[in-house]
Amino acid sequence: MSKEHPKYSNFNLSNAQFAGGLVNADTVNAGQIGGNITNYNPEQKQNLAQAAADIQQLLNQLSQTNPTTTTLEKMSVVAKAVDEIERNPTLKAKVIGALKAGGTGALKELIDNPLINILLASIEGWQEVE
């Protein structure tokens, strides 16, 4: 009769964050399991949220006054949005800061507009130029 010692963990996981799902470890053949977790400081969160709100408002405004049925119409609206952002140095700086802080993925999550993917593809290179 063997005496088992109680099992316990001395890991402090009180502030831990986990991403991913359940995995059968016997059959996994992957380079990475789980997801990426990005923690933004409060200022970055505010800048991301403000840039996203400004972009959302601009896209909504342009979509109300311009048709967006065809691909060409959508591209035209996005071109107008890019022009508006470029003519507004403060907004352009916010957008570049948001791209640098959170990337396009963070902005996609925050902006609820079907034109966001086209817009972000159009302005993605700004962060490298600045």
DSSP file with accessible surface (Angstrom, degrees, kcal/mol):
  #  RESIDUE AA STRUCTURE BP1 BP2  ACC     N-H-->O    O-->H-N    N-H-->O    O-->H-N    TCO  KAPPA ALPHA  PHI   PSI    X-CA   Y-CA   Z-CA
    1    1 A M              0   0  239      0, 0.0     2,-0.3     0, 0.0     0, 0.0   0.000 360.0 360.0 360.0 113.9    0.0    0.0    0.0
    2    2 A S        -     0   0  106      1,-0.0     2,-0.7     0, 0.0     0, 0.0  -0.718 360.0-131.3 -94.8 146.5    1.7    3.2   -1.2
    3    3 A K        -     0   0  188     -2,-0.3     2,-0.3     0, 0.0    -1,-0.0  -0.843  21.6-146.7 -97.2 116.8    1.0    6.5    0.4
    4    4 A E        -     0   0  156     -2,-0.7     3,-0.0     1,-0.0     0, 0.0  -0.665  10.4-132.0 -84.7 139.6    0.3    9.2   -2.2
    5    5 A H        -     0   0  156     -2,-0.3    -1,-0.0     1,-0.1     2,-0.0  -0.655  33.4 -99.8 -84.5 144.0    1.4   12.7   -1.6
    6    6 A P        -     0   0  112      0, 0.0     2,-0.4     0, 0.0    -1,-0.1  -0.372  37.2-126.9 -63.5 140.0   -1.2   15.3   -2.2
    7    7 A K        +     0   0  192     -3,-0.0     2,-0.3     2,-0.0    -3,-0.0  -0.772  40.0 158.1 -90.3 134.8   -0.8   17.0   -5.6
    8    8 A Y        -     0   0  198     -2,-0.4     2,-0.4     0, 0.0     0, 0.0  -0.966  32.1-131.3-149.5 163.8   -0.6   20.8   -5.6
    9    9 A S        -     0   0   78     -2,-0.3    -2,-0.0     2,-0.1     0, 0.0  -0.950   5.6-165.6-120.4 138.1    0.7   23.6   -7.7
   10   10 A N        +     0   0  136     -2,-0.4     2,-0.4     2,-0.1    -1,-0.1   0.159  52.9 120.8-105.2  17.7    2.9   26.5   -6.5
   11   11 A F        -     0   0  152      2,-0.0     2,-0.9     1,-0.0    -2,-0.1  -0.676  58.4-142.1 -82.3 132.1    2.3   28.5   -9.7
   12   12 A N        +     0   0  132     -2,-0.4     3,-0.2     1,-0.1    -2,-0.1  -0.823  32.7 161.3 -93.5 105.8    0.7   31.9   -9.2
   13   13 A L    >   +     0   0  106     -2,-0.9     3,-1.5     1,-0.1    -1,-0.1   0.041  29.0 123.5-111.9  26.1   -1.7   32.3  -12.1
   14   14 A S  T 3  S+     0   0   90      1,-0.3    -1,-0.1     0, 0.0    -2,-0.0   0.813  85.6  29.3 -63.0 -30.9   -3.9   35.0  -10.7
   15   15 A N  T 3  S+     0   0  150     -3,-0.2    -1,-0.3     2,-0.0    -2,-0.1   0.137  92.3 132.9-112.4  20.5   -3.2   37.4  -13.5
   16   16 A A    <   -     0   0   44     -3,-1.5     2,-0.4     1,-0.0    -3,-0.1  -0.384  39.7-157.2 -74.9 150.1   -2.7   34.9  -16.3
   17   17 A Q        -     0   0  105     -2,-0.1     2,-0.4    20,-0.0    20,-0.1  -0.997   9.3-168.2-127.4 132.9   -4.3   35.1  -19.7
   18   18 A F        -     0   0  164     -2,-0.4     2,-0.3     2,-0.1    18,-0.1  -0.928   5.3-174.8-123.0 146.3   -4.8   32.1  -21.9
   19   19 A A        +     0   0   49     -2,-0.4     2,-0.3    16,-0.2    16,-0.3  -0.955  43.4  49.0-134.3 155.8   -5.9   31.8  -25.5
   20   20 A G        -     0   0   63     -2,-0.3     2,-0.2    14,-0.3    -2,-0.1  -0.831  69.0 -98.6 119.3-157.8   -6.6   28.8  -27.6
   21   21 A G        -     0   0   63     -2,-0.3     2,-0.3     1,-0.0    -2,-0.1  -0.733  50.3 -49.3-147.0-163.8   -8.8   25.8  -27.2
   22   22 A L        -     0   0  184     -2,-0.2     2,-0.4     2,-0.0    -2,-0.0  -0.593  52.4-171.2 -84.1 141.7   -8.7   22.1  -26.2
   23   23 A V        -     0   0   74     -2,-0.3     2,-1.0    10,-0.0     3,-0.1  -0.991  28.8-130.0-135.4 138.6   -6.1   20.0  -27.9
   24   24 A N    >>  -     0   0   92     -2,-0.4     3,-1.5     1,-0.2     4,-0.6  -0.785  24.1-160.9 -84.7 104.6   -5.4   16.3  -28.0
   25   25 A A  T 34 S+     0   0   86     -2,-1.0     3,-0.2     1,-0.3    -1,-0.2   0.707  82.2  65.2 -66.1 -18.9   -1.7   16.3  -27.2
   26   26 A D  T 34 S+     0   0  152      1,-0.2    -1,-0.3    -3,-0.1    -2,-0.0   0.777 113.0  30.6 -74.0 -23.8   -1.2   12.8  -28.5
   27   27 A T  T <4 S+     0   0  104     -3,-1.5     2,-0.3     2,-0.0    -1,-0.2   0.355  86.9 123.1-117.9   5.5   -2.0   13.8  -32.1
   28   28 A V     <  +     0   0   54     -4,-0.6     2,-0.2    -3,-0.2     5,-0.0  -0.518  26.3 171.9 -75.0 133.3   -0.9   17.5  -32.3
   29   29 A N        +     0   0  165     -2,-0.3     2,-0.3     0, 0.0    -1,-0.1  -0.725  33.2 126.9-136.9  81.1    1.6   18.3  -35.0
   30   30 A A        -     0   0   63     -2,-0.2     3,-0.1     1,-0.1    -2,-0.0  -0.969  59.5-138.4-141.1 155.0    1.8   22.1  -34.9
   31   31 A G  S    S+     0   0   90     -2,-0.3     2,-0.4     1,-0.3    -1,-0.1   0.764  95.0  20.0 -81.6 -27.5    4.4   24.9  -34.6
   32   32 A Q        -     0   0  121      2,-0.0     2,-0.4     0, 0.0    -1,-0.3  -0.994  62.0-164.8-146.2 135.0    2.2   27.0  -32.2
   33   33 A I        +     0   0  104     -2,-0.4     2,-0.2    -3,-0.1   -14,-0.1  -0.980  62.5  18.2-117.9 132.4   -0.7   26.1  -30.0
   34   34 A G  S    S-     0   0   37     -2,-0.4   -14,-0.3   -16,-0.1     2,-0.2  -0.639  84.2 -82.5 107.4-167.1   -2.8   28.9  -28.7
   35   35 A G        -     0   0   39    -16,-0.3     2,-0.4    -2,-0.2   -16,-0.2  -0.741  38.8 -88.9-131.5 178.3   -3.2   32.5  -29.7
   36   36 A N        -     0   0  140     -2,-0.2     2,-0.5   -18,-0.1   -16,-0.1  -0.785  31.8-162.0 -93.9 135.6   -1.6   35.8  -29.4
   37   37 A I        -     0   0   71     -2,-0.4     2,-0.5   -20,-0.1   -18,-0.0  -0.979   5.1-167.6-117.5 124.1   -2.6   38.0  -26.5
   38   38 A T        -     0   0   85     -2,-0.5     2,-0.6    64,-0.0    -2,-0.0  -0.961   5.0-160.8-115.3 123.4   -1.7   41.7  -26.7
   39   39 A N        -     0   0  115     -2,-0.5     2,-0.3     0, 0.0    -2,-0.0  -0.922  10.6-161.5-103.4 117.6   -2.0   43.9  -23.7
   40   40 A Y        -     0   0   54     -2,-0.6    62,-0.0     1,-0.1    -2,-0.0  -0.763  20.0-118.8 -97.0 143.6   -2.2   47.5  -24.5
   41   41 A N     >  -     0   0   79     -2,-0.3     4,-2.5     1,-0.1     5,-0.2  -0.348  37.9 -99.0 -72.5 164.4   -1.5   50.2  -22.0
   42   42 A P  H  > S+     0   0  108      0, 0.0     4,-2.3     0, 0.0     5,-0.2   0.864 123.7  51.4 -55.8 -38.3   -4.4   52.6  -21.3
   43   43 A E  H  > S+     0   0  132      2,-0.2     4,-2.6     1,-0.2     5,-0.2   0.922 110.5  48.3 -66.7 -41.5   -3.0   55.3  -23.6
   44   44 A Q  H  > S+     0   0   62      2,-0.2     4,-2.8    -3,-0.2     5,-0.2   0.913 111.0  51.4 -63.1 -41.7   -2.7   52.9  -26.5
   45   45 A K  H  X S+     0   0  125     -4,-2.5     4,-2.6     2,-0.2    -2,-0.2   0.920 111.8  47.0 -59.5 -44.6   -6.2   51.6  -25.9
   46   46 A Q  H  X S+     0   0  135     -4,-2.3     4,-2.7    -5,-0.2     5,-0.2   0.921 113.2  47.8 -65.8 -43.4   -7.5   55.2  -25.9
   47   47 A N  H  X S+     0   0   76     -4,-2.6     4,-2.6     2,-0.2     5,-0.2   0.908 113.6  47.8 -64.5 -42.6   -5.6   56.0  -29.1
   48   48 A L  H  X S+     0   0    5     -4,-2.8     4,-2.7     2,-0.2     5,-0.2   0.941 114.0  47.1 -60.5 -47.6   -6.8   52.9  -30.8
   49   49 A A  H  X S+     0   0   53     -4,-2.6     4,-2.5    -5,-0.2    -2,-0.2   0.904 113.8  47.5 -63.6 -41.0  -10.4   53.5  -29.8
   50   50 A Q  H  X S+     0   0   85     -4,-2.7     4,-2.5     2,-0.2    -1,-0.2   0.930 113.3  46.8 -68.4 -44.3  -10.3   57.1  -30.9
   51   51 A A  H  X S+     0   0    0     -4,-2.6     4,-2.6    -5,-0.2     5,-0.2   0.929 113.6  49.7 -62.9 -42.2   -8.7   56.4  -34.2
   52   52 A A  H  X S+     0   0    4     -4,-2.7     4,-3.0    -5,-0.2    -2,-0.2   0.921 111.1  49.0 -62.8 -42.6  -11.2   53.5  -34.8
   53   53 A A  H  X S+     0   0   51     -4,-2.5     4,-2.6    -5,-0.2    -1,-0.2   0.912 112.0  48.8 -63.8 -41.6  -14.1   55.8  -33.9
   54   54 A D  H  X S+     0   0   29     -4,-2.5     4,-2.3     2,-0.2    -2,-0.2   0.918 114.2  45.2 -65.0 -43.0  -12.8   58.5  -36.2
   55   55 A I  H  X S+     0   0    1     -4,-2.6     4,-3.0     2,-0.2     5,-0.3   0.923 112.5  51.9 -65.9 -43.6  -12.4   56.0  -39.1
   56   56 A Q  H  X S+     0   0   38     -4,-3.0     4,-2.6    -5,-0.2     5,-0.2   0.936 111.1  47.5 -57.3 -47.2  -15.8   54.5  -38.4
   57   57 A Q  H  X S+     0   0  128     -4,-2.6     4,-2.6     2,-0.2    -1,-0.2   0.920 112.8  48.6 -62.4 -44.2  -17.5   57.9  -38.5
   58   58 A L  H  X S+     0   0   14     -4,-2.3     4,-2.7     2,-0.2     5,-0.2   0.940 113.3  46.1 -63.0 -47.3  -15.7   58.9  -41.7
   59   59 A L  H  X S+     0   0    1     -4,-3.0     4,-2.4     1,-0.2    -2,-0.2   0.910 113.7  49.1 -63.6 -40.9  -16.6   55.6  -43.5
   60   60 A N  H  X S+     0   0   59     -4,-2.6     4,-1.6    -5,-0.3    -1,-0.2   0.925 112.0  48.9 -63.5 -43.6  -20.2   55.8  -42.3
   61   61 A Q  H  X S+     0   0  110     -4,-2.6     4,-1.2    -5,-0.2     3,-0.2   0.938 114.6  44.2 -61.8 -48.2  -20.5   59.4  -43.5
   62   62 A L  H  X S+     0   0   15     -4,-2.7     4,-1.1     1,-0.2    -1,-0.2   0.866 111.0  54.6 -67.0 -34.2  -19.1   58.6  -46.9
   63   63 A S  H  < S+     0   0   33     -4,-2.4    -1,-0.2    -5,-0.2    -2,-0.2   0.802 105.7  53.4 -69.6 -28.4  -21.2   55.5  -47.2
   64   64 A Q  H  < S+     0   0  165     -4,-1.6    -1,-0.2    -3,-0.2    -2,-0.2   0.814 116.8  36.6 -74.2 -30.3  -24.4   57.5  -46.6
   65   65 A T  H  < S+     0   0  103     -4,-1.2    -2,-0.2    -3,-0.1    -1,-0.2   0.480 118.7  49.5-102.8  -4.1  -23.6   60.0  -49.3
   66   66 A N  S  < S-     0   0   29     -4,-1.1    -1,-0.1    -5,-0.1    11,-0.0  -0.997  86.7-109.9-135.0 141.2  -22.0   57.6  -51.9
   67   67 A P        -     0   0   78      0, 0.0    10,-0.2     0, 0.0    -3,-0.1  -0.344  25.7-176.2 -68.6 148.0  -23.2   54.3  -53.2
   68   68 A T        +     0   0   46     -5,-0.1     6,-0.1     8,-0.1    -5,-0.0  -0.146  48.3 109.5-135.6  39.0  -21.3   51.2  -52.2
   69   69 A T  S    S+     0   0  118      5,-0.0     2,-0.2     4,-0.0    -1,-0.0   0.930  73.0  46.5 -82.3 -48.1  -23.0   48.5  -54.1
   70   70 A T  S  > S-     0   0   69      1,-0.1     4,-2.4     4,-0.0     5,-0.2  -0.490  87.5-113.0 -94.2 165.2  -20.3   47.6  -56.7
   71   71 A T  H  > S+     0   0  100      1,-0.2     4,-2.6     2,-0.2     5,-0.2   0.909 118.8  53.2 -61.4 -41.1  -16.6   47.0  -56.1
   72   72 A L  H  > S+     0   0  138      1,-0.2     4,-2.1     2,-0.2    -1,-0.2   0.909 108.8  49.0 -62.6 -40.6  -15.8   50.1  -58.0
   73   73 A E  H  > S+     0   0   60      2,-0.2     4,-2.2     1,-0.2    -1,-0.2   0.913 111.1  50.1 -65.8 -40.7  -18.1   52.2  -55.8
   74   74 A K  H  X S+     0   0   72     -4,-2.4     4,-2.4     1,-0.2    -2,-0.2   0.923 110.8  49.0 -62.8 -43.1  -16.6   50.7  -52.7
   75   75 A M  H  X S+     0   0  104     -4,-2.6     4,-2.5     1,-0.2    -1,-0.2   0.872 109.0  53.8 -65.4 -34.8  -13.1   51.5  -53.9
   76   76 A S  H  X S+     0   0   55     -4,-2.1     4,-2.1     2,-0.2    -1,-0.2   0.917 109.1  47.7 -65.0 -43.6  -14.2   55.1  -54.7
   77   77 A V  H  X S+     0   0    1     -4,-2.2     4,-2.3     2,-0.2    -2,-0.2   0.924 112.1  49.8 -63.5 -42.8  -15.5   55.6  -51.2
   78   78 A V  H  X S+     0   0    3     -4,-2.4     4,-2.9     1,-0.2    -2,-0.2   0.915 108.3  53.2 -63.5 -40.3  -12.3   54.2  -49.7
   79   79 A A  H  X S+     0   0   49     -4,-2.5     4,-2.4     1,-0.2    -1,-0.2   0.909 109.3  49.2 -61.1 -39.6  -10.3   56.5  -52.0
   80   80 A K  H  X S+     0   0   80     -4,-2.1     4,-2.5     2,-0.2    -1,-0.2   0.896 110.6  50.6 -65.7 -39.0  -12.3   59.5  -50.6
   81   81 A A  H  X S+     0   0    0     -4,-2.3     4,-2.6     2,-0.2    -2,-0.2   0.925 109.6  49.8 -64.6 -43.0  -11.7   58.3  -47.1
   82   82 A V  H  X S+     0   0   21     -4,-2.9     4,-2.8     1,-0.2    -2,-0.2   0.930 111.2  49.9 -60.7 -44.0   -7.9   58.0  -47.7
   83   83 A D  H  X S+     0   0   81     -4,-2.4     4,-2.0     1,-0.2    -1,-0.2   0.918 110.6  49.9 -59.7 -45.0   -8.0   61.6  -49.2
   84   84 A E  H  X S+     0   0   82     -4,-2.5     4,-0.6     2,-0.2    -1,-0.2   0.914 112.6  46.6 -60.4 -44.1   -9.8   62.9  -46.1
   85   85 A I  H >< S+     0   0    0     -4,-2.6     3,-1.1     1,-0.2     7,-0.6   0.924 111.9  50.4 -65.9 -42.6   -7.4   61.2  -43.8
   86   86 A E  H 3< S+     0   0   89     -4,-2.8    -1,-0.2     1,-0.2    -2,-0.2   0.838 108.4  52.7 -66.1 -31.2   -4.4   62.5  -45.7
   87   87 A R  H 3< S+     0   0  174     -4,-2.0    -1,-0.2    -5,-0.2    -2,-0.2   0.583 102.5  65.3 -79.4  -8.8   -5.7   66.1  -45.7
   88   88 A N    <X  -     0   0   70     -3,-1.1     4,-2.9    -4,-0.6     5,-0.2  -0.851  65.5-171.8-116.1  93.8   -6.2   65.9  -41.9
   89   89 A P  H  > S+     0   0   97      0, 0.0     4,-2.4     0, 0.0     5,-0.2   0.849  85.6  52.9 -56.6 -34.5   -2.7   65.6  -40.3
   90   90 A T  H  > S+     0   0   95      2,-0.2     4,-2.1     1,-0.2     5,-0.1   0.941 112.6  43.3 -66.7 -46.0   -4.1   65.0  -36.8
   91   91 A L  H  > S+     0   0   17      2,-0.2     4,-2.7     1,-0.2     5,-0.2   0.917 112.9  52.6 -66.3 -41.1   -6.3   62.2  -38.0
   92   92 A K  H  X S+     0   0   47     -4,-2.9     4,-2.8    -7,-0.6     5,-0.2   0.922 109.1  49.9 -61.3 -42.1   -3.5   60.7  -40.1
   93   93 A A  H  X S+     0   0   63     -4,-2.4     4,-2.6    -5,-0.2    -1,-0.2   0.902 110.7  50.3 -63.1 -39.5   -1.2   60.8  -37.1
   94   94 A K  H  X S+     0   0   75     -4,-2.1     4,-2.5     2,-0.2    -2,-0.2   0.920 111.6  47.8 -63.1 -44.2   -3.9   59.0  -35.0
   95   95 A V  H  X S+     0   0    0     -4,-2.7     4,-2.6     2,-0.2    -2,-0.2   0.934 112.9  47.5 -64.5 -44.7   -4.3   56.3  -37.7
   96   96 A I  H  X S+     0   0   12     -4,-2.8     4,-2.6     1,-0.2     5,-0.2   0.931 112.5  50.0 -62.7 -43.0   -0.6   55.8  -38.1
   97   97 A G  H  X S+     0   0   33     -4,-2.6     4,-2.5    -5,-0.2    -1,-0.2   0.908 111.1  49.0 -61.1 -41.2   -0.2   55.6  -34.3
   98   98 A A  H  X>S+     0   0    0     -4,-2.5     4,-2.9     2,-0.2     5,-0.8   0.906 110.9  50.2 -66.2 -40.4   -3.1   53.1  -34.1
   99   99 A L  H  X5S+     0   0    1     -4,-2.6     4,-1.4     1,-0.2    -2,-0.2   0.917 113.7  45.5 -63.6 -41.6   -1.5   50.9  -36.9
  100  100 A K  H  <5S+     0   0  118     -4,-2.6    -2,-0.2    -5,-0.2    -1,-0.2   0.888 118.0  43.3 -68.7 -38.4    1.8   50.9  -35.1
  101  101 A A  H  <5S+     0   0   31     -4,-2.5    -2,-0.2    -5,-0.2    -3,-0.2   0.925 137.8   3.7 -74.8 -45.1    0.3   50.2  -31.7
  102  102 A G  H  X5S-     0   0   16     -4,-2.9     4,-1.1    -5,-0.2    -3,-0.2   0.532  91.5-137.1-122.4  -9.8   -2.2   47.5  -32.6
  103  103 A G  H  X< -     0   0   21     -4,-1.4     4,-1.4    -5,-0.8     3,-0.3  -0.060  47.6 -57.8  74.3 179.0   -1.8   46.8  -36.3
  104  104 A T  H  > S+     0   0   28      1,-0.2     4,-2.7     2,-0.2     5,-0.2   0.837 130.8  64.5 -67.9 -31.4   -4.6   46.3  -38.8
  105  105 A G  H  > S+     0   0   36      1,-0.2     4,-1.8     2,-0.2    -1,-0.2   0.905 101.6  48.6 -59.9 -43.1   -6.1   43.4  -36.8
  106  106 A A  H  X S+     0   0   12     -4,-1.1     4,-1.4    -3,-0.3    -1,-0.2   0.913 112.9  47.7 -65.3 -41.3   -6.9   45.6  -33.8
  107  107 A L  H  X S+     0   0    0     -4,-1.4     4,-1.8     1,-0.2    -2,-0.2   0.907 108.3  55.1 -67.4 -38.0   -8.5   48.2  -36.0
  108  108 A K  H  < S+     0   0   95     -4,-2.7    -1,-0.2     1,-0.2    -2,-0.2   0.888 108.1  49.9 -59.7 -39.1  -10.5   45.6  -37.9
  109  109 A E  H  < S+     0   0  170     -4,-1.8    -1,-0.2    -5,-0.2    -2,-0.2   0.832 114.8  43.6 -68.2 -31.8  -11.9   44.4  -34.6
  110  110 A L  H  < S+     0   0   90     -4,-1.4     2,-0.6    -3,-0.2    -2,-0.2   0.676 102.1  72.6 -88.9 -19.7  -12.9   47.9  -33.5
  111  111 A I     <  -     0   0    8     -4,-1.8     2,-1.0    -5,-0.1     5,-0.1  -0.876  59.8-162.4-107.7 123.1  -14.5   49.1  -36.7
  112  112 A D        +     0   0  138     -2,-0.6    -3,-0.1     4,-0.0    -4,-0.1  -0.744  50.3 109.4-103.1  81.4  -17.8   47.8  -37.8
  113  113 A N    >   -     0   0   10     -2,-1.0     3,-1.9    -5,-0.2     4,-0.3  -0.931  66.1-134.5-153.7 132.9  -17.9   48.8  -41.5
  114  114 A P  T 3  S+     0   0  116      0, 0.0     3,-0.4     0, 0.0     4,-0.3   0.691 104.4  60.3 -64.7 -15.1  -17.7   46.5  -44.5
  115  115 A L  T 3> S+     0   0    3      1,-0.2     4,-2.4     2,-0.1     3,-0.2   0.514  76.6  94.0 -88.2  -3.9  -15.2   48.9  -46.2
  116  116 A I  H <> S+     0   0   10     -3,-1.9     4,-3.0     1,-0.2     5,-0.3   0.870  80.4  54.0 -62.2 -37.6  -12.6   48.6  -43.4
  117  117 A N  H  > S+     0   0   90     -3,-0.4     4,-2.0    -4,-0.3    -1,-0.2   0.923 111.5  45.2 -63.6 -41.1  -10.6   45.8  -45.1
  118  118 A I  H  > S+     0   0   56     -4,-0.3     4,-1.7    -3,-0.2    -2,-0.2   0.929 114.5  49.0 -67.0 -43.3  -10.2   47.8  -48.3
  119  119 A L  H  X S+     0   0    0     -4,-2.4     4,-1.7     1,-0.2    -2,-0.2   0.942 111.2  48.4 -62.5 -47.3   -9.3   50.9  -46.4
  120  120 A L  H  X S+     0   0    2     -4,-3.0     4,-1.5     1,-0.2    -1,-0.2   0.880 109.0  53.2 -64.9 -35.1   -6.7   49.2  -44.2
  121  121 A A  H  < S+     0   0   71     -4,-2.0     4,-0.3    -5,-0.3    -1,-0.2   0.871 110.0  50.6 -64.3 -31.6   -5.1   47.6  -47.3
  122  122 A S  H  < S+     0   0   63     -4,-1.7    -2,-0.2    -3,-0.2    -1,-0.2   0.819 120.9  30.8 -75.2 -30.9   -4.9   51.1  -48.8
  123  123 A I  H >< S+     0   0    0     -4,-1.7     3,-2.0     1,-0.1     4,-0.4   0.442  86.3 102.0-110.1   1.1   -3.2   52.7  -45.7
  124  124 A E  T >< S+     0   0   87     -4,-1.5     3,-0.9     1,-0.3     4,-0.3   0.842  78.5  58.6 -56.0 -35.3   -1.2   49.8  -44.3
  125  125 A G  T >> S+     0   0   33     -4,-0.3     4,-1.5     1,-0.2     3,-0.9   0.655  83.3  83.9 -72.1 -13.1    2.0   51.1  -45.8
  126  126 A W  H <> S+     0   0   26     -3,-2.0     4,-2.2     1,-0.2    -1,-0.2   0.865  83.6  58.1 -58.6 -39.1    1.7   54.4  -43.9
  127  127 A Q  H <4 S+     0   0   47     -3,-0.9    -1,-0.2    -4,-0.4    -2,-0.2   0.804 107.1  48.3 -65.5 -25.4    3.3   53.1  -40.8
  128  128 A E  H <4 S+     0   0  155     -3,-0.9    -1,-0.2    -4,-0.3    -2,-0.2   0.824 111.5  49.3 -82.3 -29.7    6.4   52.1  -42.7
  129  129 A V  H  <        0   0  117     -4,-1.5    -2,-0.2    -3,-0.1    -3,-0.1   0.886 360.0 360.0 -77.2 -38.5    6.8   55.4  -44.4
  130  130 A E     <        0   0  121     -4,-2.2     0, 0.0   -34,-0.0     0, 0.0  -0.299 360.0 360.0 -73.9 360.0    6.4   57.6  -41.3
